Amino acid sequence: MADRVLVIGSGGREHALAWKLAQSPHVKQVFVAPGNAGTADNGKISNSAVLVSNHTIVTQFCKDHNIGLVLVGQEALLAAGIVDDLRAAGVRCFGPSAKAAQLASNTSFAKAFLDRHGIPTARWKAFTNPQEACRFIISTDFPARVVRARGPAARKEVTIAASKEEACRAVQEIMQDRMFGEVVVIEELLQGEELSCLCFTDGVTVASMPPAQVHKRLLDGDQGPNTGGMGAYCPVPQVPEVLLEKINDAILQHVVDSMRQEGAAYVGVLQTGLMLTKDGVKILNFKCQFGDPQCQVILPLLKNDLYEVIQATIDGKLCSFMPAWSENSTAVCVVMASPGYPGDYDKGMEVTGLLQAKELGLQVFHAGTTLKDGRVVTSGGRVLSITAVKEDLMKALGEANRGVAAIRFKGATYRKDIGHRGIRLLKQSLGLIYKERCVEAITNDVLFHQPKRSIVSGTRSGSHSEVRGFTGFFDLKASGYDDPILVSQTKGLGSKLQVAQACKRHDTIGQDLVAVCVNDILAQGAEPLFFLTYFACGKLDVEVAQTIKEGIAEACRNAGCAFLGREMAEVTGMYSSGEYDLAGFVVGAVERGQMLLGLQRADEEDVFIGLASSGIHGRGFSIIRKILLMSSLYYSSPAPGSCGDKTLGDVLLTPAKLYSPSLLPVLRSGHVKAFAFIAEEGLLEGISRVLPEHVSAVLDALSWKIPEIFCWLYKEGNLSEEEMAWTFNCGIGAVLVVQKELAQHVLKDVQRHEEAWLIGEVVAPCHTGGSHIKVKNLLEALQLSSPQHLLNNAVVESQHQPRRNKVKVAVLVSGTGTNLAALINYAKEPGSCAQVVLVISNKSGVEELRNAARAGIPTRVIDHKLYGSRSEFDSTIDQVLEEFAVELICLSGFMRILSSPFLRKWKGKILNASPSLFPAIKGGNVHQQSLQTGFKVTGCTVHFVLEESCPKAVIHQEPVSVRADDTEETLSARVQEAECRAFPIALQLVASGAVQLGADGKTCWKQEGQSLGLQGEKSDCASSPVVLEPEENEAV
């Protein structure tokens, strides 16, 4: 049955709310009180003359007209408790209580609240005496030039003074004339970019909206007096997604959680005014409803039914109905104001051109308008908001301005540059702090003004290190070329940077960056001339930056090119501690007649010469992450095979070889048809770069040496030969294509400097389909190159069976401190065989429900207290599991005992983690008993859940050593970390079909050699592989 809705207010915000609500099939009629000309008899929308300041009258109106929902737009009414009064009378109302609305209505309350909970804001102080306030303004060591009057929003509630003297005058006006109340708050004037971030919240879950930016000054170029807002645009392109996520978690969610903790649960729309400063994001103010004009650019981007979102919010079910927003769309709103605004203004001027604007496909939201003799006339300061939605900001602004041009009324005031700040800053992230502003002088000396020898000295002619400033110079004529062609490349290192940051090893990254750039231009026979870099981080670590710079400078010297310059930036809020990004740019040259345009030059019987790679580069790191997860190894684990005392991280961070100095003479000899640097790519794709379509290639993997790391990856990941060849370079870093008659001659030239082999030949085209590159003997080569303990002489399956769809998993929780986050992160891994489709909690409001909602996973609360028996409770869970087609269940901190019928139905499908090694310690505190009994090792066990506990149902165990200085707390924390590692592994084993529960209640394992991620028909039932056997005389 459709509802009638009442929207209280008369501005553009209320028109936008009514417009969006009227689109819902659940809404029969929308009343707007008092409304404006735009909401008067407009389809489902009509105005009402109900006296909104009298809550009793509003309540009676709602009952007389069967109003099913009330939305309050005016913050003064929220502060006056209209929501509390309507709810008390049984009227469903959307918005915060009066207690919660103090965030907006009481500045000193909001500031004190932020301070109590450690949420960043401007420095401030509240005063009741104007003389004390002025003394504070004059004496502070920061610009105390923002004066806020306590109380609901008003025309001049906030004064941003140009000087301290002006701030003092504002205090005198407010306090002596008692314009807005007896309390003023003096604030620090923050510098930076201002942003509006809003969210729906049911008091627990936060559903963020796209950010908006408002232009508050009256005139173009941010000139003139402050207003309520002359326009807005949404989303704000300058703000990176990672910063928005941190705003959501560290500010919006933090505020909502803190309000709930203080007994004032906030339900409704919360708007925060934020300033992105060089010191991070700080809160300027709150609004307890959509801002105006923010509302007019945000609601047009909402894909959901607003009525449904509001109902879910009121019912506390927002986590199950997270709103979605239009992607690749931008909304721009331009406000048209009366002449004289924001001061005194005329009224009663006729407005024309509204129909023409509508015909342009624009939405015109009315604010200060009324109907007079059937004509629309002005009645307020801000008259209209013209909103356009287009695929990009520039087009949306153009359309909105077209609408403004079509509408006319006498003395109309508006801006033409709404959104221009976003357009101007599209190439810079908000919060980007450049070296001139944020890096201390000592850091500048160390990183930006290096001695000549550390950058370009001893490299090549043409570079100009003596020229200081913001640009690098290179004299191409002085470099010795007659008719040069410039060749350029830019590269990053992708996932390899994450490995370096995890290992806290940064000395190889610089060489890697130079090598991947320089080797690529070598494919055209180009010599590197100069190199540039870009380095971005959240907070500059001088030592890390210096280490990377030295690596780049050294690699440039080895490559024979000048290191001309680098840009360094701190991007506030975008990177976590220790994170950074790095990119390189190289420019090289080759004489016009010496370019290697070799893609069509390879012919039948030509030969491939392969140069050794130093390891893994570029592609394949996602598979490596999966393999590490499944093998329970870390970057600090010993490297496989005969790698000495190196760690796995050391091997993975081995930089790419720099081929330019040794190969350039060979490439320019005229004996080489084509060259490709393939270390970053898979072997097959790299070869295809130099292979024309009219021929094929055959490589023999026994002809070159494959490093042990590839053998280890092959075994641990249980990859096929084809997967190895497509994903990894398999020991070949670059290839040359040469004529068969010249092959030995060229090979000897290359081998003077590099390890190289004849690895294959170009052959007649293959007509059988599939890849036209064949790698023979790859399996045998991997076996021969591998240490005995990695690959034995047993036959290893070379072809995978087809993968099945991901198994649908539900996680049952009761509160915090569970493994849910680890399971969600695992399910996102490329090689995961499971998908978390549902999270069920027997308690409402727990942190894990919010974590699931943030990850986009549906949640359900099934409160056990509402059921008369355990079987009735379990039956309800079972119905929900069937609704989501769940196949496996993970118990993650679930504190209810499941009934026997439920366990029998889901036998072999329920996994749980126990904080001990089987056989489990019965009763008491397991960690306390471990310490008291002198155990040297404890750990955790992931097992199938049965009616009766059975040690033969173990899936995976993770041992944890007990240290001499351990306490219950430290031991418990390490066991919890072990559970977070063990549970995803166990889930992958079961979801992949590698492990299942046998009819006898024992764990059944597939035969060794089958992939963990694949199905298999053969199985071997045994529990011994997963039960840890204690060493002799060890107390376990």
VEXKOLFI-240166 format. One line per 5 residues: number of its first residue (from 1); for each residue x, y, z of C-alpha. Coordinates in pm, whole numbers, plus 50000, padded with zeros to 5 digits. Layout:
BEGIN
NUM	X:Y:Z; ...
***
This chain:
BEGIN
1	50000:50000:50000; 50140:50338:49897; 50218:50599:50161; 50157:50967:50196; 50471:51159:50288
6	50514:51499:50448; 50829:51702:50377; 50874:52001:50607; 51049:52304:50458; 51034:52546:50169
11	51377:52551:50004; 51550:52386:49712; 51648:52098:49940; 51285:52022:50022; 51185:52043:49655
16	51463:51794:49570; 51352:51558:49850; 50990:51571:49733; 51097:51521:49370; 51299:51210:49458
21	51033:51064:49689; 50763:51113:49425; 50955:50874:49198; 50892:50585:49441; 50608:50340:49368
26	50564:50318:49746; 50464:50685:49764; 50111:50795:49671; 50136:51164:49758; 50398:51409:49887
31	50290:51709:50092; 50542:51992:50134; 50487:52237:50417; 50495:52523:50353; 50660:52451:50015
36	50713:52687:49721; 50598:52741:49365; 50785:52433:49245; 50607:52201:49488; 50259:52341:49428
41	50038:52088:49245; 50326:51918:49063; 50210:51563:48993; 50220:51368:49320; 50359:51677:49496
46	50145:51949:49656; 50185:52214:49924; 50028:52225:50269; 49965:52525:50492; 50006:52330:50818
51	50182:52534:51088; 50510:52341:51113; 50640:52527:51419; 50359:52376:51628; 50443:52009:51675
56	50098:51926:51806; 49934:52066:51493; 50178:51876:51273; 50103:51554:51461; 49729:51601:51414
61	49777:51681:51045; 49968:51354:51001; 49692:51154:51167; 49415:51330:50975; 49585:51272:50639
66	49726:50922:50709; 50085:51039:50672; 50314:50737:50676; 50646:50923:50681; 50768:51269:50774
71	51096:51425:50656; 51219:51737:50832; 51439:51964:50622; 51475:52257:50859; 51744:52210:51122
76	51577:52453:51363; 51284:52213:51390; 51516:51916:51444; 51688:52104:51725; 51347:52186:51873
81	51266:51815:51901; 51003:51769:51632; 51129:51418:51558; 51100:51319:51925; 50747:51461:51948
86	50623:51296:51629; 50769:50957:51718; 50619:50979:52066; 50279:51031:51902; 50330:50727:51679
91	50418:50917:51361; 50708:50771:51161; 50969:51046:51120; 51311:51055:50955; 51581:51259:51125
96	51787:51278:51444; 51651:51341:51791; 51695:51683:51953; 51979:51541:52161; 52161:51412:51852
101	52082:51727:51653; 52298:51929:51893; 52587:51840:51662; 52452:52111:51431; 52251:52335:51661
106	52506:52381:51939; 52854:52467:51819; 53020:52443:52160; 52860:52100:52215; 52987:51980:51876
111	53339:52109:51940; 53358:51952:52284; 53224:51625:52142; 53497:51619:51876; 53764:51687:52136
116	53634:51413:52367; 53661:51154:52094; 53984:51269:51935; 53830:51368:51602; 54035:51642:51432
121	53885:51990:51418; 53999:52351:51427; 54127:52492:51756; 53848:52676:51937; 53709:52829:52253
126	53360:52933:52363; 53280:53265:52531; 52988:53439:52700; 53178:53766:52749; 53266:53975:52440
131	53576:54133:52601; 53722:53791:52685; 53646:53671:52335; 53827:53966:52180; 54128:53922:52406
136	54145:53560:52295; 54126:53660:51928; 54407:53913:51960; 54637:53699:52176; 54626:53360:52001
141	54920:53240:51793; 54683:53104:51527; 54437:53293:51303; 54129:53297:51529; 53910:53459:51267
146	53601:53236:51251; 53314:53350:51473; 53021:53114:51521; 52706:53205:51710; 52544:52930:51910
151	52201:52835:51789; 52019:52712:51479; 52126:52812:51134; 52074:53178:51052; 52173:53428:50790
156	52491:53546:50961; 52559:53271:51209; 52913:53223:51082; 53151:53511:51018; 53483:53446:50845
161	53676:53762:50921; 53953:53903:50704; 54141:54021:51013; 54138:53984:51389; 53989:54332:51418
166	53698:54230:51196; 53652:53918:51407; 53628:54132:51719; 53365:54353:51557; 53163:54043:51470
171	53178:53930:51833; 53055:54269:51950; 52764:54265:51706; 52658:53915:51800; 52695:53935:52176
176	52598:54291:52248; 52300:54288:52016; 52221:53929:52118; 52162:53847:51752; 52187:53472:51787
181	52234:53390:52154; 52466:53447:52442; 52752:53215:52342; 53002:53257:52062; 53267:53011:51954
186	53595:53148:51822; 53772:52912:51583; 54098:52884:51401; 54071:52973:51033; 54179:52660:50850
191	54342:52668:50507; 54283:52408:50239; 54009:52265:50020; 53660:52246:50167; 53445:51940:50111
196	53099:51814:50212; 53074:51446:50302; 52730:51307:50386; 52592:50972:50488; 52275:50789:50576
201	52302:50623:50917; 52071:50412:51132; 52284:50478:51439; 52515:50185:51367; 52580:50147:50997
206	52710:50434:50785; 52625:50452:50413; 52837:50724:50255; 52721:50948:49974; 52951:51080:49703
211	53132:51396:49816; 53018:51741:49708; 53184:52079:49701; 52988:52401:49751; 53084:52746:49621
216	52985:52981:49902; 53107:53318:49777; 52853:53524:49584; 53059:53607:49277; 53281:53430:49023
221	53637:53361:49129; 53524:53313:49491; 53476:53685:49537; 53211:53875:49730; 53037:53794:50058
226	52968:53449:50198; 52629:53298:50120; 52443:52980:50198; 52582:52843:49872; 52574:52965:49514
231	52614:52622:49362; 52769:52279:49406; 52899:51982:49214; 52917:51611:49292; 53122:51397:49302
236	53443:51587:49365; 53697:51450:49115; 54001:51566:49307; 53938:51336:49604; 54084:50986:49567
241	53874:50685:49662; 54117:50580:49933; 54076:50918:50106; 53697:50885:50094; 53724:50543:50257
246	53932:50689:50538; 53686:50977:50581; 53408:50720:50605; 53587:50513:50869; 53782:50771:51069
251	53522:51050:51067; 53167:50951:50972; 53170:50608:51136; 53368:50744:51431; 53112:51020:51490
256	52815:50782:51469; 52977:50527:51700; 53072:50797:51951; 52721:50946:51955; 52578:50602:52023
261	52828:50549:52305; 52713:50876:52460; 52350:50764:52456; 52241:50983:52165; 52216:50742:51873
266	52215:50942:51551; 51957:50832:51292; 51908:51021:50968; 52135:51211:50730; 52460:51346:50872
271	52655:51607:50678; 53011:51701:50770; 53189:52006:50642; 53553:51907:50606; 53874:52094:50535
276	54159:51908:50368; 54461:52071:50529; 54830:51997:50513; 54788:51833:50855; 54508:51606:50742
281	54130:51617:50726; 53955:51833:50988; 53587:51884:51063; 53450:52235:51015; 53087:52180:51106
286	52789:51947:51102; 52444:51959:50949; 52174:51720:51061; 52003:51696:50724; 52101:51734:50361
291	52271:52067:50303; 52140:52311:50046; 52256:52304:49762; 52436:51973:49833; 52102:51791:49826
296	52030:51913:49473; 52344:51747:49331; 52351:51431:49545; 51995:51301:49513; 51998:51301:49128
301	52287:51050:49150; 52105:50809:49387; 52010:50493:49197; 51793:50349:49474; 51440:50434:49580
306	51491:50710:49842; 51178:50598:50027; 51320:50247:50068; 51656:50379:50187; 51484:50596:50448
311	51268:50310:50572; 51571:50082:50607; 51751:50357:50799; 51462:50410:51040; 51426:50034:51094
316	51796:49989:51171; 51844:49770:50863; 52066:49997:50658; 52343:49737:50644; 52103:49518:50444
321	52006:49798:50206; 52317:49994:50117; 52238:50265:49861; 52406:50267:49521; 52517:50572:49324
326	52543:50647:48953; 52891:50589:48820; 53054:50797:48548; 52805:51079:48609; 52851:51426:48754
331	52588:51666:48880; 52632:52045:48881; 52389:52287:49044; 52390:52663:48981; 52190:52883:49219
336	52009:53192:49093; 51964:53455:49365; 51771:53779:49407; 51958:54109:49362; 52094:54227:49696
341	52136:53875:49838; 52280:53789:50093; 52169:54128:50228; 51828:54288:50177; 51664:54189:49852
346	51351:54265:49653; 51061:54023:49616; 50777:53969:49373; 50979:53968:49049; 50834:53739:48783
351	51036:53436:48681; 51021:53322:48316; 51192:53058:48104; 51125:52764:48339; 50965:52557:48064
356	51260:52617:47831; 51503:52497:48098; 51296:52185:48151; 51299:52117:47776; 51679:52119:47792
361	51658:51812:48018; 51747:52005:48333; 51594:51983:48677; 51494:52319:48826; 51450:52308:49203
366	51258:52602:49350; 51353:52776:49674; 51252:53141:49716; 50950:53132:49485; 50575:53159:49524
371	50271:53171:49297; 50093:53502:49238; 49802:53516:48999; 49926:53198:48833; 50275:53341:48779
376	50597:53230:48950; 50754:53521:49138; 51053:53557:49368; 51002:53544:49745; 51347:53474:49888
381	51720:53531:49860; 51812:53212:49679; 51543:53165:49418; 51622:52861:49202; 51873:52577:49173
386	51936:52452:48819; 52084:52100:48819; 52240:51918:48524; 52367:51558:48524; 52616:51459:48256
391	52901:51216:48206; 53168:51463:48313; 53206:51783:48511; 53270:52019:48219; 52964:51903:48026
396	52742:51920:48334; 52856:52276:48406; 52791:52377:48046; 52439:52235:48055; 52358:52398:48389
401	52476:52734:48258; 52256:52689:47951; 51960:52644:48184; 52051:52957:48377; 52067:53152:48052
406	51716:53035:47963; 51561:53155:48292; 51508:53524:48360; 51402:53750:48643; 51506:54105:48717
411	51854:54142:48868; 51920:53767:48881; 52258:53696:49043; 52447:53376:48971; 52792:53237:48913
416	52921:53095:48587; 53219:52910:48734; 53057:52648:48957; 53279:52342:48939; 53574:52524:48787
421	53777:52453:49097; 53732:52085:49034; 53818:52119:48667; 54129:52320:48749; 54244:52064:49003
426	54166:51749:48809; 54536:51685:48763; 54610:51724:49130; 54472:51526:49422; 54321:51730:49699
431	54562:51719:49988; 54863:51698:49758; 55133:51875:49948; 55420:51974:49726; 55780:52009:49825
436	55767:52389:49845; 55511:52376:50126; 55548:52065:50338; 55900:51931:50333; 56129:52082:50590
441	56440:52265:50482; 56668:51984:50589; 56466:51740:50381; 56488:51970:50081; 56866:51978:50120
446	56885:51602:50137; 56637:51511:49865; 56584:51794:49621; 56915:51981:49590; 57163:51697:49558
451	57528:51752:49472; 57595:51716:49101; 57783:51393:49139; 57483:51211:49281; 57261:51285:48984
456	57425:51341:48649; 57798:51361:48695; 57991:51099:48500; 57693:50993:48292; 57680:51140:47941
461	57715:51457:47738; 57406:51668:47688; 57289:51680:48049; 57293:52012:48232; 57331:51968:48604
466	57441:52326:48660; 57101:52470:48570; 56893:52506:48886; 56517:52544:48904; 56211:52336:48839
471	56307:52181:48505; 56574:51949:48374; 56775:52032:48062; 56924:51802:47799; 57117:51921:47493
476	57034:51664:47226; 57279:51814:46979; 57566:51776:47226; 57485:51407:47272; 57631:51325:46928
481	57329:51231:46718; 57289:51336:46354; 56924:51253:46277; 56776:51118:46599; 56430:50979:46674
486	56328:51017:47038; 56184:50710:47209; 56012:50728:47549; 55856:50500:47806; 55695:50539:48148
491	55651:50256:48398; 55564:50167:48753; 55639:49854:48953; 55288:49753:49057; 55258:49481:49319
496	55633:49455:49359; 55623:49781:49555; 55389:49618:49804; 55640:49338:49855; 55919:49591:49914
501	55707:49780:50165; 55608:49460:50345; 55974:49353:50363; 56087:49709:50452; 56353:49673:50186
506	56389:49962:49944; 56743:49933:49805; 56651:49736:49491; 56342:49928:49385; 56532:50212:49216
511	56733:49976:48995; 56417:49786:48907; 56239:50101:48796; 56523:50217:48573; 56570:49870:48424
516	56207:49815:48320; 56195:50156:48153; 56534:50145:47982; 56497:49785:47861; 56168:49869:47692
521	56312:50148:47475; 56600:49916:47392; 56346:49723:47183; 56376:50005:46927; 56751:50014:46946
526	56730:50335:47150; 57001:50451:47388; 56868:50606:47713; 56942:50979:47740; 56775:51091:48062
531	56548:50963:48336; 56280:51127:48556; 56084:50992:48854; 55771:51058:49056; 55752:50954:49422
536	55432:50986:49629; 55370:50893:49992; 55140:50969:50283; 55418:51091:50511; 55772:51133:50389
541	56032:50897:50534; 56358:51066:50445; 56568:50752:50483; 56342:50545:50256; 56327:50818:49992
546	56702:50862:50003; 56760:50487:49961; 56532:50474:49659; 56692:50783:49505; 57040:50639:49543
551	56928:50319:49372; 56785:50517:49081; 57098:50731:49050; 57325:50425:49052; 57114:50247:48791
556	57119:50557:48570; 57498:50564:48585; 57507:50196:48489; 57268:50260:48202; 57465:50562:48081
561	57180:50809:48113; 57132:51129:48309; 56909:51135:48616; 56763:51479:48550; 56487:51522:48804
566	56219:51388:49030; 55891:51505:49175; 55807:51412:49534; 55468:51461:49695; 55298:51389:50022
571	54937:51292:49951; 54756:51338:50278; 54522:51053:50364; 54583:50854:50047; 54860:50624:50169
576	54893:50438:50496; 55207:50458:50704; 55502:50314:50512; 55319:50309:50179; 55442:50490:49870
581	55411:50482:49493; 55686:50522:49239; 55691:50583:48865; 55972:50636:48615; 56002:50808:48279
586	56287:50758:48034; 56370:50932:47705; 56613:50775:47463; 56730:50828:47108; 56816:50624:46803
591	56938:50733:46461; 56654:50729:46213; 56801:50446:46007; 56885:50220:46302; 56537:50165:46451
596	56439:49804:46516; 56095:49791:46358; 56113:49415:46383; 55760:49286:46426; 55730:49181:46060
601	56095:49086:46007; 56105:48738:46167; 56097:48458:45909; 56094:48082:45912; 56423:47925:46032
606	56522:48241:46224; 56653:48167:46571; 56563:48298:46919; 56844:48392:47155; 56724:48410:47514
611	56892:48621:47783; 56868:48513:48144; 56624:48692:48372; 56706:48759:48732; 56370:48641:48864
616	56006:48743:48882; 55905:49087:48762; 55569:49249:48687; 55303:48992:48619; 55232:48700:48850
621	55238:48860:49191; 54867:48797:49248; 54930:48424:49204; 55230:48450:49434; 55010:48604:49702
626	54770:48311:49671; 55053:48061:49694; 55190:48229:50005; 54845:48218:50160; 54802:47850:50089
631	55152:47751:50199; 55147:47957:50522; 55478:48114:50422; 55588:48473:50472; 55824:48704:50290
636	56066:48646:50577; 56060:48267:50528; 56378:48104:50394; 56390:48103:50017; 56333:47766:49848
641	56617:47559:49710; 56984:47652:49714; 56944:48028:49765; 57174:48042:50064; 57054:48247:50355
646	56819:48460:50142; 56456:48503:50239; 56165:48457:50003; 56123:48835:50004; 56486:48880:49897
651	56435:48652:49598; 56110:48818:49494; 56273:49163:49516; 56567:49075:49294; 56576:49365:49045
656	56544:49321:48672; 56866:49308:48474; 56976:49619:48289; 57051:49504:47934; 57114:49839:47768
661	57494:49882:47807; 57584:49531:47692; 57324:49483:47420; 57322:49821:47248; 57631:49746:47032
666	57481:49409:46934; 57148:49563:46842; 57315:49830:46629; 57536:49578:46449; 57265:49506:46194
671	57262:49136:46280; 56950:49149:46500; 56604:49148:46345; 56405:49212:46661; 56439:49244:47038
676	56185:49224:47321; 56222:49271:47695; 55989:49008:47838; 56092:48977:48204; 55775:49160:48315
681	55547:48940:48106; 55477:48576:48060; 55710:48386:47831; 55444:48329:47564; 55320:48687:47550
686	55673:48824:47547; 55772:48608:47251; 55452:48702:47066; 55565:49067:47068; 55835:48987:46809
691	55649:48717:46618; 55444:48805:46308; 55108:48635:46267; 55220:48444:45955; 55471:48228:46145
696	55490:48025:46468; 55762:47952:46719; 55895:47647:46899; 56101:47686:47217; 56285:47411:47401
701	56281:47470:47777; 56570:47226:47823; 56796:47470:47639; 56809:47728:47918; 56840:47733:48294
706	56521:47792:48490; 56580:47952:48834; 56460:47753:49133; 56199:48011:49231; 55992:47918:48924
711	56011:47551:49012; 55890:47629:49361; 55598:47834:49224; 55507:47553:48987; 55498:47298:49266
716	55339:47507:49542; 55076:47659:49316; 55019:47331:49135; 55013:47526:48809; 54993:47379:48464
721	55272:47421:48209; 55052:47660:48013; 54982:47871:48322; 55354:47891:48396; 55436:47997:48040
726	55161:48258:48020; 55218:48406:48366; 55594:48395:48432; 55905:48460:48224; 56040:48118:48333
731	56399:48244:48341; 56407:48437:48011; 56441:48813:48053; 56476:48917:47688; 56487:48761:47342
736	56667:48842:47019; 56555:48726:46676; 56848:48657:46440; 56913:48470:46117; 57013:48109:46167
741	57348:48166:45991; 57440:48451:46231; 57305:48291:46547; 57633:48157:46689; 57819:48479:46610
746	57556:48696:46783; 57531:48453:47073; 57904:48481:47143; 57880:48860:47137; 57594:48853:47387
751	57761:48594:47611; 58057:48825:47668; 57831:49020:47905; 57514:48816:47968; 57413:48458:48027
756	57235:48357:47707; 57125:48051:47506; 56977:47950:47174; 56625:47872:47295; 56414:47809:46984
761	56331:47887:46626; 56070:48043:46402; 55871:47778:46215; 55588:47749:45964; 55249:47866:46089
766	55041:47635:46303; 54692:47564:46168; 54562:47353:46455; 54434:47646:46663; 54547:47768:47003
771	54871:47949:47071; 55116:47973:46781; 55404:47947:47028; 55495:47606:47165; 55727:47546:47460
776	55862:47191:47456; 55991:47007:47763; 55887:47272:48014; 55778:47012:48269; 56105:46822:48238
781	56305:47145:48263; 56125:47241:48580; 56193:46899:48729; 56561:46906:48633; 56611:47256:48770
786	56431:47185:49094; 56583:47068:49423; 56483:46717:49520; 56258:46827:49805; 56051:47046:49575
791	55987:46809:49286; 56054:46436:49288; 56057:46212:48988; 55691:46129:49022; 55468:46212:48731
796	55309:46551:48786; 54980:46628:48620; 55030:46897:48358; 54674:46991:48278; 54416:47133:48517
801	54062:47011:48528; 53792:47273:48475; 53737:47511:48763; 53398:47522:48926; 53206:47825:49042
806	53298:47975:49374; 53136:47807:49672; 52885:48028:49856; 52979:48075:50219; 52790:48217:50517
811	52972:48336:50828; 52796:48317:51165; 52916:48569:51425; 52820:48696:51769; 53042:49000:51812
816	53391:49137:51764; 53727:48963:51774; 53641:48708:51506; 53811:48598:51185; 53553:48758:50957
821	53792:49016:50813; 54045:48746:50724; 53775:48538:50552; 53645:48837:50356; 53995:48934:50243
826	54071:48575:50142; 53750:48553:49938; 53865:48855:49736; 54189:48681:49634; 54203:48593:49263
831	54259:48222:49339; 53991:48191:49605; 53739:47913:49563; 53490:48065:49806; 53261:48366:49812
836	53121:48511:50134; 52757:48581:50046; 52604:48630:50391; 52692:48723:50749; 52447:48626:51026
841	52470:48753:51382; 52261:48656:51684; 52326:49005:51825; 52240:49337:51666; 52476:49633:51647
846	52798:49432:51656; 53109:49555:51478; 53124:49258:51241; 52789:49353:51086; 52931:49693:50998
851	53247:49532:50860; 53036:49308:50638; 52824:49601:50523; 53137:49797:50430; 53248:49501:50220
856	52910:49494:50043; 52806:49161:50199; 52438:49113:50298; 52377:49072:50671; 52097:48934:50886
861	52034:48960:51260; 51860:48655:51411; 51828:48725:51783; 51825:48398:51978; 51636:48566:52264
866	51327:48594:52044; 51292:48216:52003; 51147:47966:52244; 51389:47684:52168; 51726:47618:52016
871	51574:47417:51730; 51336:47704:51644; 51632:47945:51636; 51836:47706:51421; 51542:47652:51186
876	51525:48027:51120; 51899:48034:51044; 51852:47739:50811; 51578:47918:50617; 51800:48222:50564
881	52092:48002:50455; 51869:47837:50195; 51747:48180:50079; 52107:48269:49991; 52188:47920:49849
886	52470:47880:50102; 52693:47576:50060; 52942:47614:50347; 52918:47772:50694; 53203:47925:50892
891	53155:47982:51265; 53357:48290:51350; 53317:48375:51716; 52961:48239:51709; 52863:48185:52074
896	52550:47968:52037; 52536:47589:52054; 52376:47451:51739; 52112:47179:51764; 52168:46820:51656
901	51920:46832:51363; 52097:47138:51226; 52440:46975:51262; 52321:46657:51096; 52175:46847:50800
906	52493:47050:50752; 52738:46769:50834; 53067:46826:50658; 52964:47180:50567; 53036:47368:50893
911	53388:47487:50981; 53505:47627:51313; 53838:47736:51463; 53950:47634:51812; 54230:47815:52002
916	54426:47497:52071; 54579:47195:51901; 54373:46878:51909; 54315:46704:52136; 54171:47023:52278
921	54215:47119:52640; 53886:47054:52812; 53738:47340:53015; 53905:47645:53159; 54130:47896:52993
926	54335:47719:52727; 54606:47985:52721; 54635:47988:53098; 54666:47610:53103; 54925:47618:52826
931	55140:47851:53035; 55085:47662:53361; 55162:47318:53220; 55485:47429:53051; 55377:47363:52695
936	55638:47466:52439; 55388:47492:52157; 55018:47562:52129; 54819:47692:51835; 54483:47672:51668
941	54284:47410:51481; 54026:47452:51208; 53795:47152:51194; 53458:47027:51079; 53183:47075:51336
946	53016:46750:51437; 52764:46647:51701; 53053:46501:51898; 53400:46653:51879; 53645:46435:51688
951	54022:46494:51642; 54000:46308:51312; 53787:46592:51166; 54080:46836:51160; 54129:47035:50839
956	54428:47258:50916; 54641:47350:51216; 54867:47645:51283; 55127:47595:51559; 55229:47884:51788
961	55537:47862:52004; 55499:47951:52372; 55761:48203:52475; 55918:48230:52818; 55790:48585:52866
966	55439:48516:52737; 55132:48628:52930; 54778:48511:52866; 54716:48830:52669; 55022:48803:52443
971	54972:48432:52382; 54603:48481:52308; 54683:48759:52059; 54932:48539:51869; 54691:48246:51859
976	54423:48483:51725; 54665:48590:51450; 54727:48224:51373; 54352:48165:51343; 54331:48450:51090
981	54591:48267:50881; 54456:47916:50933; 54086:47971:50872; 54118:48100:50511; 54351:47812:50428
986	54107:47558:50567; 53818:47719:50383; 54013:47705:50057; 54091:47338:50113; 53723:47253:50161
991	53584:47491:49899; 53828:47361:49637; 53731:47002:49705; 54078:46910:49824; 53938:46816:50166
996	53603:46678:50267; 53448:46496:50558; 53419:46121:50509; 53119:45912:50613; 53316:45789:50913
1001	53368:46142:51044; 53731:46158:50932; 53891:46414:50707; 53936:46291:50348; 54223:46433:50142
1006	54278:46423:49769; 54590:46251:49651; 54906:46460:49666; 54976:46648:49347; 54626:46773:49281
1011	54567:47146:49292; 54410:47295:49602; 54194:47514:49387; 54052:47239:49165; 53809:46953:49179
1016	53933:46600:49185; 53768:46260:49172; 54030:46060:49357; 54063:46098:49731; 54255:45948:50014
1021	54087:45938:50355; 54330:46009:50633; 54366:46248:50920; 54732:46208:50996; 54864:46477:50756
1026	54700:46751:50960; 54758:46635:51318; 55083:46774:51452; 55305:46506:51601; 55508:46623:51904
1031	55878:46572:51904; 56018:46323:52150; 56014:46443:52513; 55817:46755:52416; 55520:46840:52636
1036	55235:46874:52390
***
